[in-house]
Amino acid sequence: MQKSLSIFKWYDNLWAAFIFFTRLPFWRLHQPPQSSYAAVVEWWPLTGWLTAGMMAATLYFGSMVLPYPIALLLAIVVRLLTTGALHEDGLADFFDGFGGGGSDRERILTIMKDSHIGTYGVIALIAYFSLLFTALLTLPQDMAPLTILAADPFSKMVTSQLILMMPYARTADTAKNRTVYRRPSVKAGILLTFQGLLPLAGFIWLTYDHIEWTTLIFVPCLVMYFLYRLIWGRLRGYTGDCCGAVCLLVELSFYLSLLVQWSAQEP
C-alpha cells in the first residue's frame, strides 16, 4: 500500500513539473495536488528532454525546407512558446534586480518581483539571444541539434544544485508562484542527476573524438559556481528568477565552450 502511494506521489510530481515548466496543456489530462509543485525541480531536467527535443526537431527538419538561419530562429521560437519564456523572464528580472538594486537585498528582491522589464533586462535578453543564435549558427549543422539535446537537460541539472546550496530567499506567501521548492532527497537527487547526464553521455559518445568532454562539463559548472557566489553574496538565497537566469547562462556557456573547442580544431 505504501509503495503504491509513493508511485502515485512521484507521478503527481512529474506531472506538476511538466505543467509548471511548459505551456503545453498537460493540466487537461491530470491535475496534481498543489503540494506536488514543491518538487518540480526534481523533474526539471526531464522537462528539458521535451523542450530540447522540440527545439532540436524544429531545427533539424526545418533546415530541410528552409534556410538554416530561419530554421534556427524558428527552433528558438518553438522553445519560447513551449516554455512560455519562463526562464527568459527570469533572466530579465535577474539582471534588472542585480543591475539596479546594487547591494540592497530587499531592493533587489522588489525589482525582481516587478513585472515590468527595465534597461538591464532588455540588454541582457538582446545579448543572450544574440550569443545563443550566433553560437548555434556557427556550430556544424549536423551537430547543433545533438548539442541542444544534451545542453538543455544538463543545464537544468546543474542549476538545480542551487536549491541544495542555499535556502529560498523569499517565503511561500511572497513568492511569485506561491511555492517554495523542497530540497531533493537522496533518491530524487540520483534520479535528477540521471535525467541530466544521460543525454550528455550520448552526446559525448557521439563526439568523443572531436571534443574535450571534461572542459565541456567543467565550464558550465564553473559558471554556475560564480553565479551562485553572486546570488549568495547579494541575497543569501535563491529565487525562481535566479534559477531561470542561471539555467540559461549555464546552457549558453555549454554552447560557447563547445564552439571554442570546435573552432580550435579547424585548420
Backbone as CSV, one residue per row, in Angstrom:
resi,resn,N_x,N_y,N_z,CA_x,CA_y,CA_z,C_x,C_y,C_z
1,MET,0.830,-1.196,0.000,0.000,0.000,0.000,0.871,1.255,0.000
2,GLN,1.900,1.263,0.863,2.800,2.401,0.959,3.549,2.619,-0.354
3,LYS,3.934,1.509,-1.000,4.639,1.589,-2.278,3.740,2.187,-3.350
4,SER,2.478,1.820,-3.364,1.529,2.348,-4.339,1.342,3.851,-4.153
5,LEU,1.236,4.279,-2.898,1.106,5.707,-2.612,2.332,6.468,-3.077
6,SER,3.511,5.872,-2.893,4.756,6.516,-3.318,4.806,6.687,-4.830
7,ILE,4.347,5.671,-5.563,4.335,5.743,-7.022,3.400,6.852,-7.496
8,PHE,2.219,6.935,-6.881,1.282,7.987,-7.252,1.849,9.368,-6.949
9,LYS,2.596,9.480,-5.859,3.187,10.761,-5.488,4.233,11.185,-6.514
10,TRP,5.076,10.247,-6.944,6.085,10.554,-7.963,5.397,10.923,-9.277
11,TYR,4.297,10.239,-9.586,3.553,10.538,-10.809,2.999,11.958,-10.747
12,ASP,2.441,12.344,-9.621,1.923,13.703,-9.449,3.037,14.735,-9.575
13,ASN,4.176,14.457,-8.961,5.297,15.395,-9.015,5.799,15.573,-10.450
14,LEU,5.874,14.467,-11.181,6.313,14.523,-12.580,5.331,15.343,-13.411
15,TRP,4.057,15.089,-13.207,3.046,15.814,-13.971,3.083,17.305,-13.638
16,ALA,3.287,17.618,-12.364,3.370,19.019,-11.945,4.544,19.719,-12.613
17,ALA,5.657,19.008,-12.778,6.834,19.598,-13.413,6.548,19.980,-14.856
18,PHE,5.875,19.104,-15.601,5.566,19.413,-16.996,4.530,20.532,-17.104
19,ILE,3.619,20.610,-16.159,2.655,21.709,-16.149,3.351,23.021,-15.813
20,PHE,4.269,22.971,-14.859,4.924,24.186,-14.360,5.940,24.735,-15.364
21,PHE,6.745,23.865,-15.961,7.854,24.316,-16.796,7.512,24.427,-18.280
22,THR,6.302,24.051,-18.678,5.893,24.213,-20.071,4.520,24.878,-20.113
23,ARG,4.144,25.277,-21.311,2.800,25.840,-21.507,1.923,24.889,-22.310
24,LEU,2.355,23.654,-22.429,1.542,22.649,-23.096,0.408,22.224,-22.151
25,PRO,-0.738,21.870,-22.690,-1.928,21.645,-21.838,-1.935,20.304,-21.103
26,PHE,-0.857,20.021,-20.385,-0.827,18.794,-19.596,-1.887,18.814,-18.486
27,TRP,-2.251,20.018,-18.038,-3.226,20.144,-16.957,-4.603,19.624,-17.358
28,ARG,-4.850,19.523,-18.673,-6.128,18.989,-19.126,-6.230,17.479,-18.874
29,LEU,-5.068,16.821,-18.809,-5.040,15.376,-18.642,-5.009,14.952,-17.183
30,HIS,-4.363,15.776,-16.353,-4.256,15.410,-14.932,-3.961,16.654,-14.123
31,GLN,-4.588,16.774,-12.979,-4.374,17.906,-12.084,-3.735,17.411,-10.786
32,PRO,-2.411,17.541,-10.648,-1.752,17.096,-9.413,-2.089,18.027,-8.255
33,PRO,-1.947,17.558,-7.036,-2.202,18.418,-5.877,-1.171,19.551,-5.798
34,GLN,-1.533,20.613,-5.135,-0.655,21.784,-5.038,0.680,21.438,-4.393
35,SER,0.684,20.484,-3.483,1.928,20.110,-2.795,2.967,19.548,-3.755
36,SER,2.533,19.003,-4.898,3.467,18.418,-5.861,4.348,19.477,-6.512
37,TYR,3.897,20.723,-6.539,4.671,21.775,-7.201,5.929,22.150,-6.422
38,ALA,5.991,21.757,-5.165,7.214,21.983,-4.397,8.344,21.065,-4.852
39,ALA,8.006,20.006,-5.603,9.002,19.019,-6.028,9.296,19.084,-7.526
40,VAL,8.863,20.152,-8.203,9.011,20.182,-9.664,10.473,20.203,-10.108
41,VAL,11.361,20.772,-9.298,12.767,20.843,-9.682,13.373,19.446,-9.813
42,GLU,12.834,18.493,-9.087,13.348,17.127,-9.148,13.149,16.494,-10.527
43,TRP,12.233,17.049,-11.305,11.975,16.549,-12.660,12.299,17.592,-13.727
44,TRP,12.962,18.649,-13.330,13.280,19.743,-14.249,14.094,19.276,-15.458
45,PRO,15.174,18.510,-15.278,15.926,18.053,-16.453,15.092,17.213,-17.416
46,LEU,14.141,16.445,-16.880,13.322,15.624,-17.768,12.427,16.494,-18.640
47,THR,11.941,17.606,-18.105,11.180,18.529,-18.951,12.091,19.098,-20.037
48,GLY,13.395,19.149,-19.738,14.356,19.588,-20.750,14.455,18.615,-21.912
49,TRP,14.193,17.341,-21.655,14.152,16.377,-22.762,13.067,16.795,-23.764
50,LEU,11.942,17.261,-23.252,10.842,17.670,-24.122,11.166,18.973,-24.844
51,THR,11.567,20.004,-24.092,11.834,21.302,-24.718,13.014,21.216,-25.687
52,ALA,14.048,20.468,-25.305,15.185,20.299,-26.206,14.797,19.488,-27.426
53,GLY,13.975,18.464,-27.230,13.543,17.639,-28.345,12.739,18.424,-29.365
54,MET,11.852,19.287,-28.885,11.052,20.091,-29.799,11.918,21.108,-30.534
55,MET,12.871,21.704,-29.816,13.764,22.688,-30.437,14.673,22.022,-31.460
56,ALA,15.257,20.881,-31.084,16.170,20.174,-31.987,15.433,19.648,-33.216
57,ALA,14.231,19.128,-33.029,13.450,18.605,-34.157,13.075,19.724,-35.120
58,THR,12.709,20.872,-34.572,12.379,22.014,-35.432,13.585,22.443,-36.252
59,LEU,14.752,22.471,-35.615,15.966,22.857,-36.322,16.336,21.832,-37.384
60,TYR,16.288,20.558,-37.025,16.723,19.502,-37.948,15.799,19.403,-39.168
61,PHE,14.510,19.287,-38.909,13.574,19.124,-40.018,13.303,20.453,-40.740
62,GLY,13.336,21.542,-39.981,13.125,22.840,-40.608,14.218,23.202,-41.591
63,SER,15.457,22.795,-41.279,16.579,23.110,-42.167,16.515,22.342,-43.478
64,MET,15.651,21.331,-43.546,15.497,20.581,-44.793,14.683,21.351,-45.831
65,VAL,13.859,22.282,-45.370,12.980,23.006,-46.289,13.186,24.519,-46.236
66,LEU,13.942,24.997,-45.249,14.162,26.430,-45.075,15.650,26.724,-44.972
67,PRO,16.058,27.948,-45.254,17.452,28.331,-44.989,17.782,28.089,-43.514
68,TYR,18.980,27.642,-43.263,19.346,27.229,-41.904,19.134,28.326,-40.857
69,PRO,19.530,29.582,-41.119,19.290,30.620,-40.101,17.808,30.782,-39.757
70,ILE,16.924,30.642,-40.759,15.484,30.749,-40.488,15.012,29.575,-39.637
71,ALA,15.504,28.377,-39.954,15.141,27.194,-39.171,15.606,27.342,-37.724
72,LEU,16.779,27.933,-37.541,17.308,28.137,-36.190,16.453,29.134,-35.415
73,LEU,16.060,30.212,-36.063,15.178,31.180,-35.408,13.856,30.534,-35.014
74,LEU,13.321,29.722,-35.906,12.067,29.019,-35.601,12.242,28.064,-34.424
75,ALA,13.392,27.398,-34.363,13.656,26.474,-33.261,13.673,27.210,-31.923
76,ILE,14.298,28.381,-31.906,14.339,29.182,-30.679,12.932,29.639,-30.298
77,VAL,12.156,30.057,-31.306,10.781,30.499,-31.050,9.928,29.347,-30.515
78,VAL,10.115,28.157,-31.062,9.355,26.997,-30.596,9.619,26.731,-29.117
79,ARG,10.880,26.822,-28.709,11.160,26.610,-27.283,10.551,27.715,-26.426
80,LEU,10.592,28.950,-26.912,9.980,30.052,-26.169,8.484,29.825,-25.992
81,LEU,7.838,29.364,-27.051,6.400,29.101,-26.970,6.111,27.905,-26.059
82,THR,6.990,26.919,-26.091,6.782,25.724,-25.265,6.906,26.040,-23.780
83,THR,7.855,26.883,-23.430,8.085,27.210,-22.019,7.367,28.473,-21.572
84,GLY,6.766,29.207,-22.516,6.164,30.478,-22.151,7.199,31.514,-21.771
85,ALA,8.431,31.347,-22.283,9.549,32.260,-21.970,9.769,32.366,-20.461
86,LEU,9.521,31.271,-19.758,9.627,31.268,-18.295,11.034,31.624,-17.839
87,HIS,12.032,30.968,-18.422,13.410,31.206,-17.993,13.929,32.546,-18.504
88,GLU,13.486,32.953,-19.685,13.901,34.250,-20.224,13.352,35.397,-19.382
89,ASP,12.147,35.214,-18.872,11.586,36.204,-17.951,12.440,36.286,-16.687
90,GLY,12.889,35.121,-16.215,13.774,35.106,-15.046,15.099,35.784,-15.328
91,LEU,15.634,35.584,-16.528,16.899,36.221,-16.905,16.770,37.736,-16.887
92,ALA,15.686,38.252,-17.473,15.472,39.697,-17.499,15.305,40.255,-16.085
93,ASP,14.493,39.585,-15.268,14.286,40.044,-13.892,15.573,39.973,-13.081
94,PHE,16.359,38.937,-13.313,17.633,38.772,-12.602,18.564,39.947,-12.877
95,PHE,18.716,40.306,-14.139,19.624,41.406,-14.482,19.063,42.753,-14.054
96,ASP,17.748,42.911,-14.120,17.150,44.141,-13.611,17.420,44.286,-12.113
97,GLY,17.192,43.193,-11.377,17.374,43.242,-9.928,18.810,43.456,-9.525
98,PHE,19.712,42.659,-10.082,21.115,42.756,-9.690,21.789,43.979,-10.299
99,GLY,21.257,44.444,-11.447,21.840,45.640,-12.049,21.357,46.919,-11.406
100,GLY,20.079,46.954,-11.043,19.518,48.183,-10.491,19.389,48.207,-8.987
101,GLY,19.549,47.059,-8.338,19.349,47.001,-6.892,20.586,47.208,-6.068
102,GLY,21.756,47.258,-6.753,23.004,47.424,-6.008,23.243,46.279,-5.047
103,SER,23.598,46.628,-3.815,23.842,45.605,-2.795,22.703,45.524,-1.784
104,ASP,21.596,46.221,-2.062,20.445,46.242,-1.167,19.574,45.011,-1.442
105,ARG,19.582,44.053,-0.529,18.866,42.792,-0.726,17.384,43.005,-0.996
106,GLU,16.722,43.802,-0.181,15.285,43.993,-0.325,14.937,44.717,-1.622
107,ARG,15.783,45.652,-2.016,15.536,46.358,-3.276,15.687,45.397,-4.466
108,ILE,16.687,44.533,-4.418,16.881,43.557,-5.493,15.657,42.661,-5.607
109,LEU,15.169,42.157,-4.478,14.003,41.271,-4.489,12.760,41.998,-4.989
110,THR,12.617,43.269,-4.624,11.460,44.047,-5.064,11.491,44.260,-6.574
111,ILE,12.669,44.615,-7.097,12.801,44.837,-8.540,12.552,43.539,-9.299
112,MET,13.077,42.435,-8.796,12.911,41.152,-9.483,11.445,40.714,-9.506
113,LYS,10.692,41.115,-8.518,9.285,40.721,-8.467,8.415,41.601,-9.349
114,ASP,8.900,42.779,-9.702,8.161,43.705,-10.553,8.000,43.097,-11.949
115,SER,6.800,43.123,-12.478,6.530,42.510,-13.782,7.056,43.338,-14.955
116,HIS,7.406,44.591,-14.709,7.915,45.444,-15.777,9.391,45.155,-16.025
117,ILE,9.794,45.230,-17.277,11.182,44.997,-17.628,11.923,46.324,-17.697
118,GLY,13.172,46.320,-17.234,13.979,47.526,-17.225,15.102,47.466,-18.246
119,THR,15.957,48.470,-18.197,17.049,48.583,-19.159,17.989,47.394,-19.079
120,TYR,18.368,47.013,-17.874,19.295,45.889,-17.716,18.696,44.600,-18.276
121,GLY,17.405,44.403,-18.059,16.748,43.206,-18.565,16.709,43.163,-20.077
122,VAL,16.418,44.307,-20.700,16.379,44.377,-22.166,17.751,44.071,-22.750
123,ILE,18.773,44.699,-22.186,20.135,44.473,-22.676,20.541,43.018,-22.506
124,ALA,20.176,42.438,-21.368,20.518,41.034,-21.108,19.875,40.105,-22.119
125,LEU,18.603,40.332,-22.435,17.912,39.477,-23.400,18.498,39.631,-24.799
126,ILE,18.817,40.866,-25.191,19.420,41.087,-26.507,20.762,40.368,-26.601
127,ALA,21.581,40.527,-25.556,22.899,39.885,-25.558,22.768,38.365,-25.543
128,TYR,21.844,37.852,-24.728,21.679,36.406,-24.624,21.245,35.792,-25.954
129,PHE,20.195,36.332,-26.558,19.702,35.766,-27.813,20.704,35.939,-28.951
130,SER,21.446,37.027,-28.935,22.471,37.226,-29.969,23.555,36.164,-29.854
131,LEU,23.999,35.909,-28.635,25.039,34.898,-28.423,24.510,33.496,-28.700
132,LEU,23.286,33.222,-28.248,22.688,31.900,-28.479,22.554,31.615,-29.966
133,PHE,21.988,32.556,-30.694,21.778,32.362,-32.123,23.109,32.215,-32.860
134,THR,24.073,33.070,-32.537,25.358,33.031,-33.224,26.120,31.747,-32.921
135,ALA,26.078,31.313,-31.668,26.795,30.096,-31.279,26.232,28.881,-32.006
136,LEU,24.907,28.743,-32.005,24.292,27.592,-32.672,24.440,27.682,-34.192
137,LEU,24.426,28.894,-34.722,24.585,29.061,-36.165,25.999,28.696,-36.603
138,THR,26.983,28.948,-35.740,28.382,28.702,-36.080,28.763,27.236,-35.950
139,LEU,28.071,26.511,-35.090,28.345,25.082,-34.953,27.984,24.351,-36.253
140,PRO,28.640,23.225,-36.524,28.255,22.428,-37.696,26.769,22.072,-37.642
141,GLN,26.112,22.132,-38.780,24.661,21.948,-38.813,24.220,20.577,-38.309
142,ASP,25.033,19.560,-38.516,24.648,18.239,-38.040,24.891,18.070,-36.547
143,MET,25.692,18.979,-35.946,25.988,18.875,-34.516,25.042,19.711,-33.667
144,ALA,24.529,20.791,-34.201,23.709,21.706,-33.406,22.494,21.027,-32.773
145,PRO,21.696,20.247,-33.498,20.550,19.592,-32.840,20.969,18.640,-31.726
146,LEU,22.068,17.892,-31.938,22.558,16.985,-30.902,23.022,17.762,-29.676
147,THR,23.645,18.904,-29.915,24.119,19.735,-28.809,22.953,20.248,-27.976
148,ILE,21.897,20.650,-28.637,20.700,21.135,-27.930,20.120,20.047,-27.039
149,LEU,20.061,18.823,-27.563,19.507,17.697,-26.801,20.304,17.430,-25.527
150,ALA,21.612,17.685,-25.571,22.459,17.449,-24.403,22.485,18.644,-23.463
151,ALA,22.546,19.861,-24.015,22.778,21.059,-23.211,21.586,21.440,-22.348
152,ASP,20.386,21.306,-22.878,19.196,21.747,-22.148,19.000,20.959,-20.845
153,PRO,18.902,19.624,-20.885,18.740,18.887,-19.617,19.941,19.042,-18.684
154,PHE,21.152,19.079,-19.248,22.341,19.201,-18.407,22.352,20.524,-17.650
155,SER,21.992,21.610,-18.326,21.996,22.918,-17.661,20.949,22.969,-16.552
156,LYS,19.823,22.309,-16.756,18.794,22.277,-15.717,19.258,21.440,-14.524
157,MET,19.965,20.362,-14.789,20.501,19.544,-13.700,21.520,20.332,-12.878
158,VAL,22.423,21.022,-13.564,23.449,21.808,-12.868,22.808,22.922,-12.050
159,THR,21.842,23.616,-12.643,21.196,24.737,-11.955,20.403,24.281,-10.743
160,SER,19.865,23.081,-10.797,19.062,22.579,-9.678,19.869,22.468,-8.392
161,GLN,21.193,22.480,-8.514,22.029,22.412,-7.317,21.877,23.649,-6.439
162,LEU,21.361,24.731,-7.013,21.182,25.954,-6.233,20.299,25.726,-5.021
163,ILE,19.264,24.884,-5.184,18.351,24.679,-4.060,18.958,23.779,-2.993
164,LEU,20.073,23.129,-3.319,20.806,22.359,-2.315,21.851,23.218,-1.618
165,MET,22.297,24.280,-2.284,23.407,25.084,-1.790,22.971,26.274,-0.954
166,MET,21.688,26.655,-1.070,21.220,27.816,-0.300,19.715,27.753,-0.115
167,PRO,19.174,28.510,0.836,17.729,28.498,1.074,16.999,29.405,0.090
168,TYR,15.682,29.319,0.108,14.874,30.208,-0.709,14.927,31.603,-0.107
169,ALA,15.044,32.620,-0.967,15.246,33.983,-0.483,13.956,34.636,-0.005
170,ARG,12.826,34.087,-0.427,11.536,34.633,-0.019,10.779,33.590,0.796
171,THR,9.533,33.889,1.098,8.639,32.922,1.721,7.608,32.505,0.679
172,ALA,6.860,31.460,0.965,5.841,30.998,0.021,4.804,32.084,-0.256
173,ASP,4.511,32.917,0.745,3.497,33.962,0.580,3.965,35.075,-0.345
174,THR,5.277,35.341,-0.368,5.798,36.428,-1.193,6.403,35.938,-2.505
175,ALA,6.435,34.625,-2.711,6.980,34.090,-3.957,6.011,34.350,-5.107
176,LYS,6.561,34.480,-6.320,5.721,34.749,-7.490,4.698,33.648,-7.714
177,ASN,5.142,32.392,-7.562,4.236,31.270,-7.825,3.675,30.643,-6.552
178,ARG,3.905,31.325,-5.418,3.382,30.853,-4.135,3.912,29.476,-3.756
179,THR,5.087,29.133,-4.256,5.652,27.814,-3.998,7.121,27.932,-3.626
180,VAL,7.521,27.202,-2.610,8.934,27.090,-2.247,9.394,25.680,-2.584
181,TYR,10.425,25.560,-3.423,10.905,24.250,-3.826,11.511,23.518,-2.631
182,ARG,11.239,22.237,-2.543,11.835,21.447,-1.468,13.188,20.907,-1.927
183,ARG,14.036,20.620,-0.973,15.330,20.032,-1.302,15.137,18.564,-1.666
184,PRO,15.716,18.117,-2.791,15.530,16.718,-3.206,16.119,15.747,-2.189
185,SER,15.462,14.610,-2.034,16.011,13.535,-1.223,17.162,12.889,-1.973
186,VAL,17.813,11.926,-1.337,18.929,11.241,-1.994,18.448,10.526,-3.254
187,LYS,17.311,9.829,-3.147,16.771,9.118,-4.310,16.408,10.087,-5.427
188,ALA,15.757,11.186,-5.049,15.367,12.176,-6.047,16.600,12.820,-6.681
189,GLY,17.634,13.036,-5.870,18.861,13.622,-6.394,19.553,12.714,-7.401
190,ILE,19.551,11.421,-7.127,20.152,10.454,-8.049,19.372,10.432,-9.364
191,LEU,18.050,10.434,-9.260,17.212,10.431,-10.454,17.385,11.722,-11.247
192,LEU,17.490,12.828,-10.540,17.689,14.117,-11.191,19.014,14.140,-11.954
193,THR,20.054,13.594,-11.341,21.362,13.521,-11.988,21.303,12.647,-13.240
194,PHE,20.595,11.537,-13.153,20.436,10.644,-14.301,19.750,11.371,-15.455
195,GLN,18.721,12.156,-15.152,17.999,12.892,-16.187,18.908,13.855,-16.942
196,GLY,19.825,14.485,-16.207,20.694,15.471,-16.832,21.889,14.886,-17.544
197,LEU,22.397,13.760,-17.040,23.633,13.202,-17.585,23.416,12.209,-18.718
198,LEU,22.254,11.571,-18.782,22.038,10.573,-19.837,22.134,11.179,-21.239
199,PRO,21.436,12.290,-21.536,21.607,12.881,-22.876,23.037,13.359,-23.118
200,LEU,23.674,13.866,-22.072,25.056,14.323,-22.218,25.983,13.161,-22.530
201,ALA,25.761,12.023,-21.877,26.587,10.844,-22.133,26.463,10.403,-23.587
202,GLY,25.249,10.433,-24.115,25.062,10.085,-25.516,25.769,11.049,-26.439
203,PHE,25.722,12.324,-26.103,26.393,13.340,-26.922,27.903,13.150,-26.894
204,ILE,28.446,12.884,-25.704,29.899,12.670,-25.590,30.317,11.426,-26.360
205,TRP,29.517,10.384,-26.295,29.848,9.153,-27.019,29.910,9.395,-28.522
206,LEU,29.005,10.237,-29.031,28.962,10.505,-30.468,30.070,11.454,-30.924
207,THR,30.565,12.292,-30.011,31.540,13.319,-30.411,32.866,13.180,-29.680
208,TYR,33.111,12.015,-29.094,34.274,11.824,-28.218,35.588,12.176,-28.909
209,ASP,35.703,11.892,-30.194,36.952,12.121,-30.923,37.160,13.584,-31.297
210,HIS,36.153,14.421,-31.056,36.233,15.803,-31.528,36.258,16.838,-30.412
211,ILE,35.864,16.456,-29.206,35.778,17.443,-28.124,36.457,16.912,-26.864
212,GLU,36.819,17.844,-25.987,37.346,17.511,-24.670,36.178,17.598,-23.690
213,TRP,35.646,16.446,-23.316,34.402,16.440,-22.551,34.565,16.975,-21.141
214,THR,35.764,16.856,-20.562,35.954,17.396,-19.209,35.804,18.912,-19.204
215,THR,36.334,19.566,-20.230,36.182,21.019,-20.340,34.727,21.386,-20.574
216,LEU,34.049,20.596,-21.390,32.657,20.857,-21.709,31.773,20.796,-20.457
217,ILE,32.124,19.942,-19.525,31.369,19.833,-18.274,31.841,20.870,-17.258
218,PHE,33.150,21.101,-17.206,33.724,21.978,-16.187,33.288,23.427,-16.351
219,VAL,33.296,23.932,-17.585,32.987,25.345,-17.816,31.585,25.712,-17.344
220,PRO,30.512,24.971,-17.725,29.190,25.314,-17.203,29.097,25.218,-15.679
221,CYS,29.768,24.240,-15.101,29.758,24.119,-13.641,30.466,25.311,-12.988
222,LEU,31.525,25.787,-13.624,32.249,26.956,-13.112,31.370,28.203,-13.201
223,VAL,30.656,28.344,-14.306,29.738,29.471,-14.462,28.662,29.425,-13.387
224,MET,28.109,28.253,-13.141,27.094,28.117,-12.097,27.664,28.503,-10.735
225,TYR,28.906,28.112,-10.464,29.504,28.412,-9.162,29.673,29.916,-8.961
226,PHE,30.159,30.604,-9.986,30.345,32.050,-9.860,29.010,32.772,-9.711
227,LEU,27.992,32.302,-10.417,26.667,32.892,-10.254,26.109,32.588,-8.863
228,TYR,26.377,31.391,-8.368,25.970,31.050,-7.004,26.609,32.003,-5.991
229,ARG,27.900,32.276,-6.168,28.591,33.187,-5.253,27.984,34.589,-5.316
230,LEU,27.627,35.028,-6.517,27.000,36.341,-6.679,25.647,36.382,-5.990
231,ILE,24.841,35.363,-6.220,23.497,35.314,-5.626,23.583,35.215,-4.100
232,TRP,24.471,34.379,-3.617,24.630,34.221,-2.168,25.122,35.516,-1.526
233,GLY,26.041,36.199,-2.193,26.576,37.435,-1.649,25.550,38.548,-1.572
234,ARG,24.610,38.576,-2.510,23.613,39.649,-2.536,22.327,39.286,-1.802
235,LEU,21.865,38.049,-1.954,20.536,37.677,-1.460,20.549,36.687,-0.303
236,ARG,21.653,35.955,-0.147,21.694,34.886,0.854,20.609,33.840,0.610
237,GLY,20.251,33.661,-0.649,19.239,32.691,-1.013,18.884,32.844,-2.481
238,TYR,18.180,31.863,-3.018,17.814,31.895,-4.436,16.345,32.255,-4.602
239,THR,15.965,32.619,-5.815,14.570,32.791,-6.188,14.334,32.035,-7.504
240,GLY,13.088,31.949,-7.926,12.796,31.305,-9.200,13.455,32.034,-10.359
241,ASP,13.512,33.365,-10.279,14.178,34.139,-11.327,15.661,33.808,-11.391
242,CYS,16.267,33.617,-10.240,17.689,33.244,-10.198,17.894,31.898,-10.896
243,CYS,17.011,30.956,-10.624,17.129,29.634,-11.245,16.992,29.727,-12.758
244,GLY,16.029,30.504,-13.233,15.837,30.652,-14.668,17.037,31.288,-15.340
245,ALA,17.576,32.342,-14.718,18.725,33.040,-15.287,19.957,32.149,-15.311
246,VAL,20.211,31.477,-14.204,21.392,30.606,-14.128,21.280,29.481,-15.146
247,CYS,20.085,28.918,-15.301,19.881,27.837,-16.260,20.269,28.272,-17.669
248,LEU,19.796,29.446,-18.098,20.093,29.921,-19.455,21.570,30.260,-19.624
249,LEU,22.172,30.846,-18.608,23.578,31.227,-18.711,24.494,30.004,-18.680
250,VAL,24.123,29.007,-17.900,24.887,27.759,-17.885,24.778,27.065,-19.243
251,GLU,23.569,27.024,-19.790,23.379,26.415,-21.106,24.177,27.165,-22.173
252,LEU,24.142,28.493,-22.125,24.889,29.289,-23.094,26.385,29.025,-22.995
253,SER,26.895,28.868,-21.771,28.321,28.580,-21.594,28.677,27.210,-22.167
254,PHE,27.734,26.284,-22.146,27.943,24.967,-22.761,28.162,25.130,-24.263
255,TYR,27.287,25.895,-24.920,27.413,26.115,-26.356,28.717,26.840,-26.691
256,LEU,29.033,27.863,-25.920,30.238,28.646,-26.211,31.498,27.826,-25.983
257,SER,31.497,27.003,-24.941,32.648,26.141,-24.672,32.862,25.155,-25.809
258,LEU,31.775,24.571,-26.280,31.863,23.640,-27.402,32.332,24.357,-28.658
259,LEU,31.846,25.566,-28.870,32.218,26.328,-30.062,33.704,26.662,-30.059
260,VAL,34.228,27.029,-28.905,35.659,27.325,-28.799,36.480,26.094,-29.151
261,GLN,36.085,24.950,-28.618,36.813,23.715,-28.925,36.724,23.374,-30.410
262,TRP,35.541,23.519,-30.964,35.358,23.158,-32.371,36.143,24.105,-33.278
263,SER,36.133,25.394,-32.950,36.854,26.365,-33.756,38.355,26.140,-33.709
264,ALA,38.849,25.672,-32.558,40.282,25.432,-32.406,40.748,24.269,-33.269
265,GLN,39.846,23.385,-33.647,40.207,22.225,-34.456,40.225,22.538,-35.956
266,GLU,39.588,23.634,-36.323,39.527,23.978,-37.750,40.910,24.413,-38.247
267,PRO,41.302,23.988,-39.456,42.606,24.360,-39.990,42.699,25.843,-40.302
